[in-house]
Amino acid sequence: METNDWAKLQEELLKAQLSVIRNHLRNAEPGEHGRKPSQAKSLSHISIITDVLSTAGSPLHVSEIIRLVNEQYGVTLDRESVVSALTKKVKKGVTFTRTGPNIFGLKEI
């Protein structure tokens, strides 16, 4: 295996491990580093969406993003506002990519 292929494999393994750790922390009992609904209020909607997409590891349809944000953070997002905000970020070339109609992902660093 070439060094570049090995590095890509290691990156994917680390992303998967990080996703498992984040899910564990998110599902932990309150007081065990899990997010409480009150903590979600202090985060911006964009940072919550970024976290959801990071955990997912792949682009998601806006409906799935909204569902996961509600499920994981207890925050209800307005569909049009989410699409508008993400589209603006995509056009600026910041943080997000659009891979299909209303399908958004995180920009590779």
Backbone atoms as SQL, in Angstrom:
CREATE TABLE atoms (id INTEGER PRIMARY KEY, chain TEXT, resi INTEGER, resn TEXT, atom TEXT, x REAL, y REAL, z REAL);
INSERT INTO atoms VALUES
  (1, 'A', 1, 'MET', 'N', 0.855, -1.175, 0.000),
  (2, 'A', 1, 'MET', 'CA', 0.000, 0.000, 0.000),
  (3, 'A', 1, 'MET', 'C', 0.896, 1.231, 0.000),
  (4, 'A', 2, 'GLU', 'N', 0.562, 2.171, -0.875),
  (5, 'A', 2, 'GLU', 'CA', 1.341, 3.399, -0.967),
  (6, 'A', 2, 'GLU', 'C', 1.072, 4.298, 0.233),
  (7, 'A', 3, 'THR', 'N', 2.002, 5.177, 0.514),
  (8, 'A', 3, 'THR', 'CA', 1.886, 6.064, 1.659),
  (9, 'A', 3, 'THR', 'C', 0.621, 6.916, 1.588),
  (10, 'A', 4, 'ASN', 'N', 0.302, 7.426, 0.416),
  (11, 'A', 4, 'ASN', 'CA', -0.885, 8.269, 0.268),
  (12, 'A', 4, 'ASN', 'C', -2.157, 7.466, 0.555),
  (13, 'A', 5, 'ASP', 'N', -2.233, 6.243, 0.060),
  (14, 'A', 5, 'ASP', 'CA', -3.395, 5.390, 0.320),
  (15, 'A', 5, 'ASP', 'C', -3.492, 5.065, 1.808),
  (16, 'A', 6, 'TRP', 'N', -2.360, 4.797, 2.423),
  (17, 'A', 6, 'TRP', 'CA', -2.327, 4.483, 3.851),
  (18, 'A', 6, 'TRP', 'C', -2.821, 5.689, 4.664),
  (19, 'A', 7, 'ALA', 'N', -2.366, 6.894, 4.283),
  (20, 'A', 7, 'ALA', 'CA', -2.765, 8.109, 5.003),
  (21, 'A', 7, 'ALA', 'C', -4.272, 8.341, 4.877),
  (22, 'A', 8, 'LYS', 'N', -4.827, 8.115, 3.696),
  (23, 'A', 8, 'LYS', 'CA', -6.273, 8.285, 3.503),
  (24, 'A', 8, 'LYS', 'C', -7.050, 7.280, 4.344),
  (25, 'A', 9, 'LEU', 'N', -6.560, 6.056, 4.415),
  (26, 'A', 9, 'LEU', 'CA', -7.204, 5.038, 5.232),
  (27, 'A', 9, 'LEU', 'C', -7.181, 5.439, 6.698),
  (28, 'A', 10, 'GLN', 'N', -6.042, 5.912, 7.168),
  (29, 'A', 10, 'GLN', 'CA', -5.914, 6.341, 8.563),
  (30, 'A', 10, 'GLN', 'C', -6.851, 7.509, 8.866),
  (31, 'A', 11, 'GLU', 'N', -6.974, 8.434, 7.921),
  (32, 'A', 11, 'GLU', 'CA', -7.873, 9.569, 8.105),
  (33, 'A', 11, 'GLU', 'C', -9.321, 9.095, 8.262),
  (34, 'A', 12, 'GLU', 'N', -9.745, 8.174, 7.418),
  (35, 'A', 12, 'GLU', 'CA', -11.113, 7.654, 7.501),
  (36, 'A', 12, 'GLU', 'C', -11.340, 6.911, 8.815),
  (37, 'A', 13, 'LEU', 'N', -10.354, 6.151, 9.271),
  (38, 'A', 13, 'LEU', 'CA', -10.474, 5.446, 10.544),
  (39, 'A', 13, 'LEU', 'C', -10.606, 6.430, 11.708),
  (40, 'A', 14, 'LEU', 'N', -9.811, 7.492, 11.685),
  (41, 'A', 14, 'LEU', 'CA', -9.876, 8.497, 12.747),
  (42, 'A', 14, 'LEU', 'C', -11.208, 9.240, 12.737),
  (43, 'A', 15, 'LYS', 'N', -11.736, 9.534, 11.545),
  (44, 'A', 15, 'LYS', 'CA', -13.042, 10.178, 11.461),
  (45, 'A', 15, 'LYS', 'C', -14.120, 9.283, 12.060),
  (46, 'A', 16, 'ALA', 'N', -14.039, 7.995, 11.769),
  (47, 'A', 16, 'ALA', 'CA', -15.024, 7.052, 12.309),
  (48, 'A', 16, 'ALA', 'C', -14.917, 6.975, 13.825),
  (49, 'A', 17, 'GLN', 'N', -13.700, 6.953, 14.350),
  (50, 'A', 17, 'GLN', 'CA', -13.509, 6.908, 15.798),
  (51, 'A', 17, 'GLN', 'C', -14.056, 8.175, 16.451),
  (52, 'A', 18, 'LEU', 'N', -13.790, 9.328, 15.845),
  (53, 'A', 18, 'LEU', 'CA', -14.283, 10.588, 16.382),
  (54, 'A', 18, 'LEU', 'C', -15.810, 10.619, 16.384),
  (55, 'A', 19, 'SER', 'N', -16.407, 10.084, 15.345),
  (56, 'A', 19, 'SER', 'CA', -17.863, 10.025, 15.270),
  (57, 'A', 19, 'SER', 'C', -18.440, 9.179, 16.405),
  (58, 'A', 20, 'VAL', 'N', -17.807, 8.058, 16.691),
  (59, 'A', 20, 'VAL', 'CA', -18.266, 7.189, 17.777),
  (60, 'A', 20, 'VAL', 'C', -18.140, 7.910, 19.119),
  (61, 'A', 21, 'ILE', 'N', -17.040, 8.599, 19.331),
  (62, 'A', 21, 'ILE', 'CA', -16.823, 9.331, 20.586),
  (63, 'A', 21, 'ILE', 'C', -17.860, 10.436, 20.737),
  (64, 'A', 22, 'ARG', 'N', -18.111, 11.188, 19.663),
  (65, 'A', 22, 'ARG', 'CA', -19.105, 12.266, 19.733),
  (66, 'A', 22, 'ARG', 'C', -20.495, 11.715, 20.027),
  (67, 'A', 23, 'ASN', 'N', -20.848, 10.601, 19.393),
  (68, 'A', 23, 'ASN', 'CA', -22.148, 9.987, 19.659),
  (69, 'A', 23, 'ASN', 'C', -22.253, 9.536, 21.108),
  (70, 'A', 24, 'HIS', 'N', -21.180, 8.983, 21.625),
  (71, 'A', 24, 'HIS', 'CA', -21.182, 8.546, 23.026),
  (72, 'A', 24, 'HIS', 'C', -21.382, 9.738, 23.956),
  (73, 'A', 25, 'LEU', 'N', -20.644, 10.804, 23.714),
  (74, 'A', 25, 'LEU', 'CA', -20.765, 11.991, 24.556),
  (75, 'A', 25, 'LEU', 'C', -22.152, 12.611, 24.439),
  (76, 'A', 26, 'ARG', 'N', -22.705, 12.602, 23.253),
  (77, 'A', 26, 'ARG', 'CA', -24.031, 13.177, 23.040),
  (78, 'A', 26, 'ARG', 'C', -25.107, 12.372, 23.749),
  (79, 'A', 27, 'ASN', 'N', -24.928, 11.056, 23.814),
  (80, 'A', 27, 'ASN', 'CA', -25.932, 10.183, 24.422),
  (81, 'A', 27, 'ASN', 'C', -25.662, 9.895, 25.896),
  (82, 'A', 28, 'ALA', 'N', -24.608, 10.492, 26.444),
  (83, 'A', 28, 'ALA', 'CA', -24.256, 10.257, 27.841),
  (84, 'A', 28, 'ALA', 'C', -25.314, 10.875, 28.753),
  (85, 'A', 29, 'GLU', 'N', -25.379, 10.386, 29.950),
  (86, 'A', 29, 'GLU', 'CA', -26.301, 10.942, 30.943),
  (87, 'A', 29, 'GLU', 'C', -25.922, 12.395, 31.211),
  (88, 'A', 30, 'PRO', 'N', -26.900, 13.255, 31.509),
  (89, 'A', 30, 'PRO', 'CA', -26.562, 14.639, 31.863),
  (90, 'A', 30, 'PRO', 'C', -25.537, 14.655, 32.991),
  (91, 'A', 31, 'GLY', 'N', -24.559, 15.502, 32.825),
  (92, 'A', 31, 'GLY', 'CA', -23.489, 15.549, 33.810),
  (93, 'A', 31, 'GLY', 'C', -22.308, 14.670, 33.404),
  (94, 'A', 32, 'GLU', 'N', -22.499, 13.857, 32.359),
  (95, 'A', 32, 'GLU', 'CA', -21.411, 13.021, 31.845),
  (96, 'A', 32, 'GLU', 'C', -20.918, 13.566, 30.512),
  (97, 'A', 33, 'HIS', 'N', -20.922, 14.847, 30.324),
  (98, 'A', 33, 'HIS', 'CA', -20.459, 15.532, 29.125),
  (99, 'A', 33, 'HIS', 'C', -21.474, 15.496, 27.999),
  (100, 'A', 34, 'GLY', 'N', -22.660, 14.970, 28.224),
  (101, 'A', 34, 'GLY', 'CA', -23.692, 14.990, 27.197),
  (102, 'A', 34, 'GLY', 'C', -24.259, 16.389, 27.097),
  (103, 'A', 35, 'ARG', 'N', -24.732, 16.747, 25.919),
  (104, 'A', 35, 'ARG', 'CA', -25.318, 18.073, 25.769),
  (105, 'A', 35, 'ARG', 'C', -26.696, 18.087, 26.402),
  (106, 'A', 36, 'LYS', 'N', -26.944, 19.099, 27.152),
  (107, 'A', 36, 'LYS', 'CA', -28.260, 19.315, 27.727),
  (108, 'A', 36, 'LYS', 'C', -28.989, 20.277, 26.798),
  (109, 'A', 37, 'PRO', 'N', -30.312, 20.247, 26.781),
  (110, 'A', 37, 'PRO', 'CA', -31.031, 21.186, 25.913),
  (111, 'A', 37, 'PRO', 'C', -30.614, 22.638, 26.132),
  (112, 'A', 38, 'SER', 'N', -30.297, 23.018, 27.358),
  (113, 'A', 38, 'SER', 'CA', -29.897, 24.401, 27.615),
  (114, 'A', 38, 'SER', 'C', -28.572, 24.739, 26.943),
  (115, 'A', 39, 'GLN', 'N', -27.700, 23.744, 26.763),
  (116, 'A', 39, 'GLN', 'CA', -26.427, 23.986, 26.091),
  (117, 'A', 39, 'GLN', 'C', -26.650, 24.294, 24.612),
  (118, 'A', 40, 'ALA', 'N', -27.644, 23.671, 24.011),
  (119, 'A', 40, 'ALA', 'CA', -27.912, 23.892, 22.595),
  (120, 'A', 40, 'ALA', 'C', -28.293, 25.346, 22.342),
  (121, 'A', 41, 'LYS', 'N', -28.920, 25.993, 23.302),
  (122, 'A', 41, 'LYS', 'CA', -29.338, 27.380, 23.144),
  (123, 'A', 41, 'LYS', 'C', -28.149, 28.314, 23.010),
  (124, 'A', 42, 'SER', 'N', -27.019, 27.943, 23.581),
  (125, 'A', 42, 'SER', 'CA', -25.853, 28.808, 23.522),
  (126, 'A', 42, 'SER', 'C', -25.072, 28.630, 22.222),
  (127, 'A', 43, 'LEU', 'N', -25.423, 27.617, 21.432),
  (128, 'A', 43, 'LEU', 'CA', -24.753, 27.377, 20.163),
  (129, 'A', 43, 'LEU', 'C', -25.550, 28.001, 19.027),
  (130, 'A', 44, 'SER', 'N', -24.844, 28.486, 17.995),
  (131, 'A', 44, 'SER', 'CA', -25.556, 29.008, 16.833),
  (132, 'A', 44, 'SER', 'C', -26.117, 27.843, 16.022),
  (133, 'A', 45, 'HIS', 'N', -27.130, 28.131, 15.240),
  (134, 'A', 45, 'HIS', 'CA', -27.712, 27.086, 14.408),
  (135, 'A', 45, 'HIS', 'C', -26.677, 26.536, 13.438),
  (136, 'A', 46, 'ILE', 'N', -25.826, 27.400, 12.899),
  (137, 'A', 46, 'ILE', 'CA', -24.793, 26.947, 11.960),
  (138, 'A', 46, 'ILE', 'C', -23.808, 26.017, 12.657),
  (139, 'A', 47, 'SER', 'N', -23.426, 26.311, 13.894),
  (140, 'A', 47, 'SER', 'CA', -22.480, 25.430, 14.593),
  (141, 'A', 47, 'SER', 'C', -23.132, 24.091, 14.919),
  (142, 'A', 48, 'ILE', 'N', -24.423, 24.092, 15.213),
  (143, 'A', 48, 'ILE', 'CA', -25.134, 22.838, 15.460),
  (144, 'A', 48, 'ILE', 'C', -25.195, 22.019, 14.170),
  (145, 'A', 49, 'ILE', 'N', -25.520, 22.673, 13.055),
  (146, 'A', 49, 'ILE', 'CA', -25.584, 21.985, 11.763),
  (147, 'A', 49, 'ILE', 'C', -24.209, 21.436, 11.389),
  (148, 'A', 50, 'THR', 'N', -23.168, 22.226, 11.642),
  (149, 'A', 50, 'THR', 'CA', -21.803, 21.764, 11.367),
  (150, 'A', 50, 'THR', 'C', -21.489, 20.511, 12.168),
  (151, 'A', 51, 'ASP', 'N', -21.861, 20.492, 13.432),
  (152, 'A', 51, 'ASP', 'CA', -21.619, 19.326, 14.278),
  (153, 'A', 51, 'ASP', 'C', -22.385, 18.106, 13.768),
  (154, 'A', 52, 'VAL', 'N', -23.640, 18.299, 13.380),
  (155, 'A', 52, 'VAL', 'CA', -24.456, 17.187, 12.872),
  (156, 'A', 52, 'VAL', 'C', -23.841, 16.621, 11.590),
  (157, 'A', 53, 'LEU', 'N', -23.413, 17.494, 10.678),
  (158, 'A', 53, 'LEU', 'CA', -22.808, 17.026, 9.433),
  (159, 'A', 53, 'LEU', 'C', -21.457, 16.363, 9.677),
  (160, 'A', 54, 'SER', 'N', -20.714, 16.891, 10.626),
  (161, 'A', 54, 'SER', 'CA', -19.423, 16.295, 10.973),
  (162, 'A', 54, 'SER', 'C', -19.613, 14.886, 11.519),
  (163, 'A', 55, 'THR', 'N', -20.587, 14.730, 12.386),
  (164, 'A', 55, 'THR', 'CA', -20.876, 13.413, 12.966),
  (165, 'A', 55, 'THR', 'C', -21.370, 12.450, 11.902),
  (166, 'A', 56, 'ALA', 'N', -22.198, 12.935, 10.981),
  (167, 'A', 56, 'ALA', 'CA', -22.730, 12.081, 9.917),
  (168, 'A', 56, 'ALA', 'C', -21.612, 11.610, 8.996),
  (169, 'A', 57, 'GLY', 'N', -20.629, 12.462, 8.751),
  (170, 'A', 57, 'GLY', 'CA', -19.505, 12.076, 7.916),
  (171, 'A', 57, 'GLY', 'C', -19.774, 12.120, 6.424),
  (172, 'A', 58, 'SER', 'N', -20.973, 12.519, 6.022),
  (173, 'A', 58, 'SER', 'CA', -21.307, 12.627, 4.604),
  (174, 'A', 58, 'SER', 'C', -22.414, 13.662, 4.444),
  (175, 'A', 59, 'PRO', 'N', -22.591, 14.154, 3.220),
  (176, 'A', 59, 'PRO', 'CA', -23.644, 15.147, 2.992),
  (177, 'A', 59, 'PRO', 'C', -25.030, 14.587, 3.334),
  (178, 'A', 60, 'LEU', 'N', -25.917, 15.480, 3.776),
  (179, 'A', 60, 'LEU', 'CA', -27.278, 15.097, 4.144),
  (180, 'A', 60, 'LEU', 'C', -28.280, 16.049, 3.501),
  (181, 'A', 61, 'HIS', 'N', -29.466, 15.535, 3.240),
  (182, 'A', 61, 'HIS', 'CA', -30.563, 16.366, 2.751),
  (183, 'A', 61, 'HIS', 'C', -31.004, 17.269, 3.895),
  (184, 'A', 62, 'VAL', 'N', -31.482, 18.459, 3.559),
  (185, 'A', 62, 'VAL', 'CA', -31.871, 19.435, 4.574),
  (186, 'A', 62, 'VAL', 'C', -32.921, 18.857, 5.530),
  (187, 'A', 63, 'SER', 'N', -33.807, 18.018, 5.045),
  (188, 'A', 63, 'SER', 'CA', -34.825, 17.408, 5.924),
  (189, 'A', 63, 'SER', 'C', -34.174, 16.528, 6.985),
  (190, 'A', 64, 'GLU', 'N', -33.135, 15.804, 6.586),
  (191, 'A', 64, 'GLU', 'CA', -32.418, 14.937, 7.527),
  (192, 'A', 64, 'GLU', 'C', -31.622, 15.779, 8.521),
  (193, 'A', 65, 'ILE', 'N', -31.029, 16.867, 8.048),
  (194, 'A', 65, 'ILE', 'CA', -30.296, 17.768, 8.944),
  (195, 'A', 65, 'ILE', 'C', -31.241, 18.306, 10.020),
  (196, 'A', 66, 'ILE', 'N', -32.405, 18.782, 9.599),
  (197, 'A', 66, 'ILE', 'CA', -33.383, 19.344, 10.535),
  (198, 'A', 66, 'ILE', 'C', -33.839, 18.283, 11.528),
  (199, 'A', 67, 'ARG', 'N', -34.083, 17.065, 11.041),
  (200, 'A', 67, 'ARG', 'CA', -34.521, 15.980, 11.920),
  (201, 'A', 67, 'ARG', 'C', -33.454, 15.657, 12.961),
  (202, 'A', 68, 'LEU', 'N', -32.184, 15.546, 12.526),
  (203, 'A', 68, 'LEU', 'CA', -31.101, 15.210, 13.454),
  (204, 'A', 68, 'LEU', 'C', -30.849, 16.321, 14.468),
  (205, 'A', 69, 'VAL', 'N', -30.940, 17.577, 14.030),
  (206, 'A', 69, 'VAL', 'CA', -30.759, 18.701, 14.956),
  (207, 'A', 69, 'VAL', 'C', -31.836, 18.652, 16.031),
  (208, 'A', 70, 'ASN', 'N', -33.069, 18.391, 15.620),
  (209, 'A', 70, 'ASN', 'CA', -34.164, 18.311, 16.579),
  (210, 'A', 70, 'ASN', 'C', -33.973, 17.133, 17.525),
  (211, 'A', 71, 'GLU', 'N', -33.565, 16.002, 16.973),
  (212, 'A', 71, 'GLU', 'CA', -33.379, 14.786, 17.776),
  (213, 'A', 71, 'GLU', 'C', -32.222, 14.924, 18.762),
  (214, 'A', 72, 'GLN', 'N', -31.112, 15.481, 18.307),
  (215, 'A', 72, 'GLN', 'CA', -29.898, 15.524, 19.125),
  (216, 'A', 72, 'GLN', 'C', -29.806, 16.759, 20.021),
  (217, 'A', 73, 'TYR', 'N', -30.416, 17.878, 19.598),
  (218, 'A', 73, 'TYR', 'CA', -30.269, 19.125, 20.350),
  (219, 'A', 73, 'TYR', 'C', -31.589, 19.678, 20.872),
  (220, 'A', 74, 'GLY', 'N', -32.701, 19.097, 20.422),
  (221, 'A', 74, 'GLY', 'CA', -33.997, 19.599, 20.850),
  (222, 'A', 74, 'GLY', 'C', -34.321, 20.967, 20.282),
  (223, 'A', 75, 'VAL', 'N', -33.715, 21.316, 19.156),
  (224, 'A', 75, 'VAL', 'CA', -33.913, 22.607, 18.519),
  (225, 'A', 75, 'VAL', 'C', -34.681, 22.397, 17.219),
  (226, 'A', 76, 'THR', 'N', -35.754, 23.172, 17.031),
  (227, 'A', 76, 'THR', 'CA', -36.524, 23.101, 15.798),
  (228, 'A', 76, 'THR', 'C', -36.060, 24.209, 14.863),
  (229, 'A', 77, 'LEU', 'N', -35.602, 23.813, 13.676),
  (230, 'A', 77, 'LEU', 'CA', -35.118, 24.778, 12.698),
  (231, 'A', 77, 'LEU', 'C', -36.145, 24.988, 11.597),
  (232, 'A', 78, 'ASP', 'N', -36.182, 26.194, 11.057),
  (233, 'A', 78, 'ASP', 'CA', -37.047, 26.515, 9.928),
  (234, 'A', 78, 'ASP', 'C', -36.336, 26.098, 8.644),
  (235, 'A', 79, 'ARG', 'N', -37.010, 25.284, 7.838),
  (236, 'A', 79, 'ARG', 'CA', -36.410, 24.725, 6.631),
  (237, 'A', 79, 'ARG', 'C', -35.865, 25.813, 5.692),
  (238, 'A', 80, 'GLU', 'N', -36.665, 26.828, 5.405),
  (239, 'A', 80, 'GLU', 'CA', -36.240, 27.875, 4.477),
  (240, 'A', 80, 'GLU', 'C', -35.030, 28.642, 5.015),
  (241, 'A', 81, 'SER', 'N', -35.002, 28.870, 6.310),
  (242, 'A', 81, 'SER', 'CA', -33.869, 29.570, 6.925),
  (243, 'A', 81, 'SER', 'C', -32.594, 28.748, 6.820),
  (244, 'A', 82, 'VAL', 'N', -32.718, 27.447, 7.034),
  (245, 'A', 82, 'VAL', 'CA', -31.550, 26.565, 6.951),
  (246, 'A', 82, 'VAL', 'C', -31.011, 26.547, 5.527),
  (247, 'A', 83, 'VAL', 'N', -31.902, 26.349, 4.554),
  (248, 'A', 83, 'VAL', 'CA', -31.474, 26.308, 3.150),
  (249, 'A', 83, 'VAL', 'C', -30.831, 27.636, 2.761),
  (250, 'A', 84, 'SER', 'N', -31.438, 28.734, 3.159),
  (251, 'A', 84, 'SER', 'CA', -30.905, 30.056, 2.836),
  (252, 'A', 84, 'SER', 'C', -29.515, 30.262, 3.442),
  (253, 'A', 85, 'ALA', 'N', -29.379, 29.950, 4.717),
  (254, 'A', 85, 'ALA', 'CA', -28.091, 30.149, 5.403),
  (255, 'A', 85, 'ALA', 'C', -27.003, 29.270, 4.800),
  (256, 'A', 86, 'LEU', 'N', -27.329, 28.003, 4.539),
  (257, 'A', 86, 'LEU', 'CA', -26.326, 27.090, 3.981),
  (258, 'A', 86, 'LEU', 'C', -25.965, 27.484, 2.555),
  (259, 'A', 87, 'THR', 'N', -26.950, 27.914, 1.772),
  (260, 'A', 87, 'THR', 'CA', -26.683, 28.338, 0.394),
  (261, 'A', 87, 'THR', 'C', -25.754, 29.551, 0.376),
  (262, 'A', 88, 'LYS', 'N', -25.964, 30.491, 1.286),
  (263, 'A', 88, 'LYS', 'CA', -25.081, 31.657, 1.371),
  (264, 'A', 88, 'LYS', 'C', -23.655, 31.236, 1.699),
  (265, 'A', 89, 'LYS', 'N', -23.510, 30.282, 2.623),
  (266, 'A', 89, 'LYS', 'CA', -22.167, 29.802, 2.990),
  (267, 'A', 89, 'LYS', 'C', -21.511, 29.091, 1.811),
  (268, 'A', 90, 'VAL', 'N', -22.299, 28.306, 1.056),
  (269, 'A', 90, 'VAL', 'CA', -21.769, 27.605, -0.117),
  (270, 'A', 90, 'VAL', 'C', -21.279, 28.613, -1.147),
  (271, 'A', 91, 'LYS', 'N', -22.077, 29.638, -1.417),
  (272, 'A', 91, 'LYS', 'CA', -21.701, 30.656, -2.408),
  (273, 'A', 91, 'LYS', 'C', -20.443, 31.411, -2.006),
  (274, 'A', 92, 'LYS', 'N', -20.259, 31.604, -0.698),
  (275, 'A', 92, 'LYS', 'CA', -19.050, 32.272, -0.204),
  (276, 'A', 92, 'LYS', 'C', -17.853, 31.312, -0.194),
  (277, 'A', 93, 'GLY', 'N', -18.119, 30.018, -0.360),
  (278, 'A', 93, 'GLY', 'CA', -17.041, 29.030, -0.329),
  (279, 'A', 93, 'GLY', 'C', -16.590, 28.726, 1.088),
  (280, 'A', 94, 'VAL', 'N', -17.481, 28.944, 2.052),
  (281, 'A', 94, 'VAL', 'CA', -17.128, 28.782, 3.450),
  (282, 'A', 94, 'VAL', 'C', -17.827, 27.574, 4.059),
  (283, 'A', 95, 'THR', 'N', -17.088, 26.675, 4.625),
  (284, 'A', 95, 'THR', 'CA', -17.545, 25.574, 5.471),
  (285, 'A', 95, 'THR', 'C', -18.361, 24.494, 4.770),
  (286, 'A', 96, 'PHE', 'N', -19.338, 24.866, 3.937),
  (287, 'A', 96, 'PHE', 'CA', -20.262, 23.889, 3.396),
  (288, 'A', 96, 'PHE', 'C', -20.146, 23.721, 1.884),
  (289, 'A', 97, 'THR', 'N', -20.573, 22.550, 1.414),
  (290, 'A', 97, 'THR', 'CA', -20.678, 22.278, -0.014),
  (291, 'A', 97, 'THR', 'C', -22.103, 21.837, -0.305),
  (292, 'A', 98, 'ARG', 'N', -22.491, 21.976, -1.556),
  (293, 'A', 98, 'ARG', 'CA', -23.808, 21.499, -1.984),
  (294, 'A', 98, 'ARG', 'C', -23.559, 20.403, -2.999),
  (295, 'A', 99, 'THR', 'N', -24.014, 19.209, -2.697),
  (296, 'A', 99, 'THR', 'CA', -23.750, 18.064, -3.563),
  (297, 'A', 99, 'THR', 'C', -24.961, 17.665, -4.394),
  (298, 'A', 100, 'GLY', 'N', -26.094, 18.291, -4.140),
  (299, 'A', 100, 'GLY', 'CA', -27.320, 17.997, -4.878),
  (300, 'A', 100, 'GLY', 'C', -28.403, 18.946, -4.406),
  (301, 'A', 101, 'PRO', 'N', -29.618, 18.778, -4.967),
  (302, 'A', 101, 'PRO', 'CA', -30.711, 19.640, -4.540),
  (303, 'A', 101, 'PRO', 'C', -30.988, 19.506, -3.036),
  (304, 'A', 102, 'ASN', 'N', -30.742, 20.587, -2.300),
  (305, 'A', 102, 'ASN', 'CA', -30.945, 20.626, -0.846),
  (306, 'A', 102, 'ASN', 'C', -30.139, 19.576, -0.094),
  (307, 'A', 103, 'ILE', 'N', -29.013, 19.171, -0.654),
  (308, 'A', 103, 'ILE', 'CA', -28.105, 18.232, 0.011),
  (309, 'A', 103, 'ILE', 'C', -26.808, 18.987, 0.299),
  (310, 'A', 104, 'PHE', 'N', -26.467, 19.056, 1.574),
  (311, 'A', 104, 'PHE', 'CA', -25.309, 19.826, 1.999),
  (312, 'A', 104, 'PHE', 'C', -24.335, 18.956, 2.785),
  (313, 'A', 105, 'GLY', 'N', -23.058, 19.274, 2.646),
  (314, 'A', 105, 'GLY', 'CA', -22.011, 18.590, 3.388),
  (315, 'A', 105, 'GLY', 'C', -20.974, 19.589, 3.854),
  (316, 'A', 106, 'LEU', 'N', -19.986, 19.078, 4.550),
  (317, 'A', 106, 'LEU', 'CA', -18.897, 19.942, 5.008),
  (318, 'A', 106, 'LEU', 'C', -17.801, 19.988, 3.954),
  (319, 'A', 107, 'LYS', 'N', -17.237, 21.154, 3.784),
  (320, 'A', 107, 'LYS', 'CA', -16.142, 21.347, 2.846),
  (321, 'A', 107, 'LYS', 'C', -14.896, 20.667, 3.388),
  (322, 'A', 108, 'GLU', 'N', -14.197, 19.948, 2.532),
  (323, 'A', 108, 'GLU', 'CA', -12.946, 19.297, 2.953),
  (324, 'A', 108, 'GLU', 'C', -11.902, 20.346, 3.243),
  (325, 'A', 109, 'ILE', 'N', -11.159, 20.119, 4.300),
  (326, 'A', 109, 'ILE', 'CA', -10.111, 21.075, 4.696),
  (327, 'A', 109, 'ILE', 'C', -8.802, 20.688, 4.081);
